[in-house]
Amino acid sequence: MTIYSLPTQDIEFQSLSTSIQIMANPQRLRILCKLGDGEADVQDIANHIGCKQSNTSQQLNMMKNRGILASRKDANHVYYRIHDLRTLKIISMIREVFCPAHHPLK
C-alpha cells in the first residue's frame, strides 16, 4: 500500500478542495472522463455527454478558468484537454475503478 503525503499548506488544501468540488458535478465529471481519452472539441464532448453545446461550453469555460482545462482554437473548432496533471491522475483512477472497460490512462 502506497502512502501519499497530504498537502500541508492551507492553499494546497484549498486547491484540492476546489478540484474535488468541480469534479463532484456529474456533468463536469463526464466531461473530464471523456477528456481522459485526450483532446476533444466542444461538439464531440457535448454529443458524448448528451448535453446541449451551449451548456457544455459553459462547463468547459468554468473548468478552463479554474486552470483544470486548456484549449486551443483551430478554424471554427475549440479543442479542450485536461491541463492540470493532478486532475488527470484523479480521472485516471476514477476510470480504473468505476469504468473497467476503459483502459487506464498512461
C-alpha positions in Angstrom: 0.0 0.0 0.0 1.4 3.4 -1.0 1.1 6.2 1.5 0.6 9.6 -0.1 1.5 12.8 1.7 -1.3 15.3 2.1 -0.8 18.9 1.3 0.5 20.7 4.3 -0.2 24.3 3.4 -3.7 25.8 3.5 -3.5 27.0 -0.1 -2.8 23.4 -1.3 -5.9 22.2 0.7 -8.0 24.9 -0.9 -6.8 24.0 -4.4 -7.5 20.3 -3.7 -11.0 21.1 -2.3 -11.8 23.3 -5.3 -10.8 20.5 -7.7 -12.9 17.9 -5.8 -15.9 20.3 -5.9 -15.6 20.8 -9.6 -15.4 17.0 -10.2 -18.3 16.3 -7.9 -20.7 17.7 -10.6 -21.9 14.8 -12.7 -21.8 16.7 -16.0 -18.3 18.0 -15.4 -17.2 14.6 -14.3 -18.5 13.1 -17.6 -16.6 15.8 -19.5 -13.4 15.1 -17.6 -13.8 11.3 -18.2 -14.2 12.0 -21.9 -11.1 14.2 -21.9 -9.2 11.5 -20.1 -9.0 9.9 -23.6 -7.4 13.0 -24.9 -8.2 16.3 -26.6 -11.8 16.7 -28.0 -13.8 19.6 -29.5 -16.9 21.1 -27.9 -19.4 19.3 -30.2 -17.8 15.9 -29.7 -17.9 16.4 -25.9 -21.5 17.6 -26.0 -22.5 14.6 -28.1 -20.7 12.2 -25.7 -22.3 13.5 -22.6 -25.7 14.1 -24.1 -25.9 17.8 -23.4 -26.5 21.0 -25.4 -23.4 22.5 -26.8 -24.1 25.8 -25.0 -24.3 24.1 -21.6 -21.2 22.1 -22.4 -19.3 25.2 -23.3 -20.3 26.9 -20.0 -18.9 23.9 -18.1 -15.8 23.8 -20.2 -15.1 27.5 -19.7 -15.6 27.3 -16.0 -13.1 24.5 -15.7 -10.7 26.3 -18.0 -10.9 29.5 -15.9 -10.0 27.3 -12.8 -6.9 26.0 -14.5 -8.1 22.4 -14.9 -8.5 22.5 -18.7 -6.6 24.2 -21.5 -8.0 24.9 -25.0 -6.8 25.7 -28.5 -8.7 27.0 -31.4 -8.4 25.5 -34.9 -10.6 27.3 -37.5 -14.2 27.1 -36.2 -13.5 24.4 -33.6 -12.3 24.8 -30.0 -10.5 21.8 -28.6 -10.1 21.1 -24.9 -7.7 18.9 -22.9 -7.0 18.3 -19.2 -4.3 20.8 -18.3 -3.9 20.0 -14.6 -1.8 16.8 -14.3 -3.2 16.1 -10.8 -6.8 16.1 -12.2 -5.6 13.8 -15.0 -4.3 11.4 -12.4 -7.5 11.5 -10.4 -9.6 10.9 -13.5 -7.4 8.0 -14.4 -8.0 6.4 -11.0 -11.8 7.1 -11.3 -11.9 5.4 -14.7 -9.9 2.5 -13.5 -12.2 1.8 -10.5 -15.6 2.8 -12.0 -15.2 2.2 -15.7 -13.2 -1.0 -16.1 -14.0 -1.2 -19.8 -11.7 1.8 -20.2 -8.0 1.1 -20.2 -6.1 3.1 -17.6 -4.5 6.3 -18.9 -0.8 6.0 -19.5 
